[in-house]
Amino acid sequence: MQMDRKPLIDRLAIFPRLGLANLPTPLEPMERLTAHLGGPRLWVKREDAMGLGFGGNKLRKLDYVLHEALASGADTIVSGGVVQSNSQRQVAAVAAKLGLSCHLAVYHGRLEPPTPEYKTSGNAFLNRLFGAYLHDVPWTGDRNAAIRTLVGDLEAKGHRPYFVPYGVSNALGAVGYATTISEIEPQAARLGFVPAAIVHCTGSAGTQAGLVVGAAVAMPNTRIVGIDIDAEPARVQADVVALARNASNLLDVPFDDAAVEVVAGHAGPAYGVPHEATIEAIRLAGRLEALPLDPVYSGKGLAGLIALIRQGRWRKDEDVIFLHTGGVPALFAYQSALGI
């Protein structure tokens, strides 16, 4: 598939951003985990180290999406997610930094609270700390319906709300996340390697879509591997394809459906429910690399990576990057369920 040779960084430059994220995030070796697993050489891209509001992958997307919000004259940001949503926490943090009102549709019923502290600690506490207005709504399976209803209610009251989708996953958010590839490519080159794969947890699809589109331009020999954490691999696959196609159109690059790989079987019994492999991954990352992972997203992502390594997916002399998407505050909301 042919494309002109315009560099990814130049393609991204036409999209304005706020500059709230602390970039580039570090790319670090995980030597002890590599030795424990017997290879391949493992690295971690620290999206948890992005600064604002405990960091996380959504900040890259919000840097672009909320620039559009300010340009449109919005005075209120509206989004949503489950009680311990990392996305909601990052939306609330950015809104506070920008001086905008923040309203969040907090979904109840997608999962049973796993601990007594689930509803009050972690991201739920930070949402309150950052001044967000929380609206409890039932989970229906439609990720964005309650958020759109909230937008309509606020408009009726005279506000100028801006809709931020669940997971900040839309075409512009995916374009924003392609910036991760524009960082990894030169970072890896300076460290003397080309990664065979970038492995990450995938759910609302915007992160993987951005990685796939960016890699097609700047890292064509690197496979993007998404570990399904929703226990909905077919839905995730379809959403990644749709968002990647739309982001490719914005960046004016071709898109190949075959570039999208969503690996099933590592989500445990359901979204938000840690299982034995998740807890093992969290323990290994903590004890070998002092790397805190959460049991909903990054813990399951690393569990999937460990399983693929044990299955022989990569040679010992290859390099694989684990993308730490953030989410550390949720760890505290699950403390009594982890046995640590």
Residue pairs with C-beta under 8 A, 6 or more apart in sequence:
1 254
1 256
2 254
3 216
3 217
3 253
3 254
7 217
7 218
8 178
8 181
8 182
8 185
8 214
8 217
8 218
9 182
11 217
11 251
11 252
11 253
12 175
12 178
12 179
12 182
12 251
15 64
15 172
15 175
15 176
15 250
16 64
16 67
16 71
17 63
17 64
17 67
17 176
18 62
18 63
18 64
18 66
18 67
18 70
18 94
18 98
19 63
20 52
20 59
20 62
20 63
20 94
20 97
20 98
21 50
21 51
21 52
21 59
21 60
21 62
21 63
22 49
22 50
22 51
22 52
22 55
23 50
23 60
23 179
23 183
24 183
24 187
25 45
25 46
25 47
25 49
25 50
25 183
26 45
26 46
26 49
27 43
27 44
27 45
27 46
27 183
27 184
27 187
27 188
27 191
27 321
28 43
28 44
28 46
29 41
29 42
29 43
30 42
30 43
30 44
30 288
30 289
30 291
30 322
32 288
32 289
33 42
33 284
33 285
33 288
33 289
34 40
34 41
34 42
36 284
36 288
37 306
37 309
37 310
38 316
39 309
39 314
39 315
39 316
39 317
39 318
40 196
40 309
40 314
40 315
40 316
40 317
40 318
40 319
40 320
41 193
41 317
41 318
41 319
41 320
42 319
42 320
42 321
42 322
43 188
43 191
43 195
43 319
43 320
43 321
43 322
44 289
44 291
44 321
44 322
44 323
44 324
45 180
45 183
45 184
45 198
45 321
45 322
45 323
45 324
46 324
47 55
47 56
47 57
47 60
47 180
47 323
47 324
47 325
47 326
48 54
48 55
48 56
48 292
48 298
48 324
48 325
48 326
48 327
48 328
49 55
50 56
50 59
50 60
50 326
51 59
52 59
52 90
52 93
52 94
52 97
53 59
53 89
53 90
53 92
53 93
53 94
53 96
53 97
53 126
53 130
54 89
54 93
54 126
54 326
54 328
54 329
55 326
56 86
56 89
56 90
56 325
56 326
56 327
57 177
57 180
57 207
57 323
57 325
57 326
58 86
58 87
58 90
58 91
58 167
58 168
58 326
59 90
59 94
60 176
60 177
60 179
60 180
60 210
61 168
61 169
61 172
61 173
61 174
61 176
61 177
61 206
61 207
61 210
62 90
62 91
62 94
62 164
62 168
62 173
62 176
63 176
64 172
64 173
64 175
64 176
65 164
65 168
65 170
65 172
65 173
65 176
66 77
66 94
66 98
66 162
66 164
68 162
68 172
69 77
69 100
69 162
69 164
70 98
72 160
72 162
73 160
74 100
74 160
74 161
74 162
75 100
75 101
75 159
75 160
75 161
76 100
76 101
76 102
76 103
76 154
76 159
76 160
76 161
76 162
77 91
77 94
77 95
77 100
77 101
77 102
77 103
77 161
77 162
77 164
78 102
78 103
78 104
78 105
78 147
78 150
78 151
78 154
78 161
78 162
78 163
78 164
79 87
79 88
79 91
79 102
79 104
79 105
79 147
79 163
79 164
79 165
79 166
79 168
80 88
80 104
80 105
80 106
80 107
80 137
80 143
80 144
80 146
80 147
80 150
80 166
81 87
81 88
81 104
81 105
81 106
81 107
81 166
81 167
82 106
82 107
82 108
82 110
82 111
82 139
82 272
83 106
83 107
83 108
83 113
83 118
83 119
83 123
83 124
83 333
84 118
84 122
84 123
84 124
84 272
84 296
84 330
84 333
85 106
85 123
86 123
86 294
86 296
86 297
86 325
86 326
86 327
86 329
86 330
87 166
87 167
87 168
87 204
88 104
88 106
88 123
88 127
88 132
89 123
89 126
89 127
89 130
89 329
90 168
90 326
91 102
91 104
91 132
91 164
91 168
92 102
92 104
92 126
92 127
92 130
92 131
92 132
93 126
93 130
95 101
95 102
95 130
95 131
95 132
96 102
96 130
96 131
96 132
101 133
101 159
102 130
102 131
102 132
102 133
103 132
103 133
103 135
103 150
103 154
103 161
104 127
104 132
104 133
104 134
104 135
105 135
105 137
105 146
105 147
105 149
105 150
106 134
106 135
106 136
106 137
107 137
107 138
107 139
107 146
108 136
108 137
108 138
108 139
109 138
109 139
110 139
110 271
110 272
111 270
111 271
111 272
111 273
113 119
114 272
114 273
114 274
114 334
114 337
115 333
115 334
115 335
115 336
115 337
116 336
117 332
117 333
117 335
117 336
118 124
118 333
118 334
121 332
121 333
122 329
122 330
122 331
122 332
122 333
122 334
123 329
123 330
123 333
124 333
125 329
126 329
127 134
128 134
135 146
135 150
137 146
140 146
143 165
143 166
143 167
143 204
144 165
144 166
147 163
147 164
147 165
147 166
148 163
150 161
151 161
151 163
154 161
155 161
165 173
165 204
166 204
167 173
167 203
167 204
167 205
167 206
168 204
168 206
169 204
169 205
169 206
169 207
169 209
169 239
169 243
170 206
170 243
170 246
171 243
171 246
171 247
171 249
171 250
172 250
173 206
173 210
174 206
174 207
174 209
174 210
174 213
174 243
174 244
174 246
174 247
175 210
175 213
175 247
175 250
175 251
176 210
177 206
177 207
177 209
177 210
177 211
177 214
178 210
178 211
178 213
178 214
178 217
178 247
178 251
179 210
179 214
180 210
180 211
180 214
180 323
181 210
181 211
181 214
181 215
181 217
181 218
181 219
182 214
182 218
184 195
184 198
184 219
184 321
185 218
185 219
188 194
188 195
188 319
188 321
193 319
194 219
194 221
194 222
194 319
195 219
195 222
195 319
195 320
195 321
196 222
196 223
196 314
196 318
196 319
196 320
197 222
197 223
197 224
197 225
197 313
197 314
197 320
197 321
198 211
198 215
198 222
198 223
198 224
198 225
198 320
198 321
198 323
199 225
199 227
199 301
199 304
199 305
199 308
199 320
199 321
199 322
199 323
200 207
200 208
200 211
200 224
200 225
200 226
200 227
200 301
200 322
200 323
200 325
201 226
201 227
201 229
201 297
201 298
201 300
201 301
201 304
201 325
202 208
202 226
202 227
202 228
202 229
202 236
202 240
202 262
203 228
203 229
203 230
203 236
203 271
203 297
204 239
205 236
205 239
205 240
205 242
205 243
206 243
207 323
207 325
208 224
208 226
208 236
208 240
208 244
208 260
208 262
209 240
209 243
209 244
209 247
210 244
210 247
211 224
211 323
212 224
212 240
212 244
212 255
212 259
212 260
213 244
213 247
213 248
213 251
213 253
213 255
215 222
215 224
215 259
216 248
216 253
216 254
216 255
216 256
216 259
217 251
217 253
223 261
224 259
224 260
224 261
225 261
225 263
225 305
225 308
226 236
226 240
226 260
226 261
226 262
226 263
227 262
227 263
227 266
227 300
227 301
227 303
227 304
227 305
228 236
228 262
228 263
228 264
228 265
228 266
228 267
229 266
229 267
229 271
229 296
229 297
229 300
229 301
230 236
230 267
230 271
231 267
231 268
231 269
231 270
231 271
232 271
233 262
233 263
233 264
236 262
237 260
237 262
240 260
240 262
241 257
241 260
244 255
244 259
244 260
245 255
248 254
248 255
263 304
263 308
265 304
265 307
266 277
266 300
266 303
266 304
266 307
267 300
268 274
268 275
268 277
268 278
268 300
269 275
271 296
272 296
274 282
274 295
274 296
274 299
274 300
274 334
274 337
274 338
277 300
277 303
277 306
277 307
278 295
278 299
278 300
278 303
279 295
279 299
279 338
279 339
279 340
280 303
280 306
281 293
281 299
281 300
281 302
281 303
281 306
282 293
282 294
282 295
282 299
282 302
282 331
282 338
282 340
283 340
284 302
284 306
285 291
285 292
285 293
285 299
285 302
286 292
286 293
286 340
291 324
292 328
292 331
293 299
293 302
293 324
293 327
293 328
293 331
294 327
294 328
294 329
294 330
294 331
294 334
295 330
295 331
295 334
295 337
295 338
296 327
296 330
296 334
297 325
297 326
297 327
297 330
298 324
298 325
298 326
298 327
301 322
301 323
301 325
302 322
305 320
305 322
308 314
309 320
314 320
331 338
